[in-house]
Amino acid sequence: MIILEFKRDSLAMEKAKEINLKNVDSTSLSRELFVMPMHLRIDDVELLEISTQFGRAVTDWPFLPIVDVATYGLEMVYDAWRNGFSEIWISETGLRLNLEREDDKITIRSRNRGYVCTVPYEELRRAFEDFAREVRGTLIKEAPELTKHSYWGGWLRGEVKTPWRDWEDE
């Protein structure tokens, strides 16, 4: 079972409302504005767990940029399927997941903790697609003006999988 979810962080939402979201820089919107606690669990393995340099777990719900994970993460799942390998850089702290295709499955290796899981590609893709829908729904509810953003608007309205590439057309 794959669980990919986030907790709505009211502080992050309040911070975002203090600026003109319709015109905010596209990179800031994806990587800095909507940073909230999230996790990715496959069966009993928490793949986004962050640890200290001494190997102790700090949290299994690290604060991560949910827009970046929803878009870039989904694209890297697709790329692993298409190309056989991809890597998701989840945060500036070096949290990375390596994805490798094996037949109809994807093996995920957490570079941070060394955990390894293998799941059917379709299930992993659906989990990331559902996560993206949830992120979009939350952002539209909280900040409907984002649907008019010149770069992110199409993604927020659900018209494309990512603003830079809609791979269903490839």
Protein Blocks (a to p, Z undefined) as FASTA:
>chain_A
ZZddddddfklmmmmmmpcfklgcfklmmmmmmgcdddddehjacfkbccdfkopafbfc
dcddfklmmmmmmmmmmmmmmnopacddfbfnopacddddehjaccdddfknopacdddf
klmmmmmmmmmmmmmmmmmmmmmmlmmpfklmmmmnopafbfkbcfklZZ
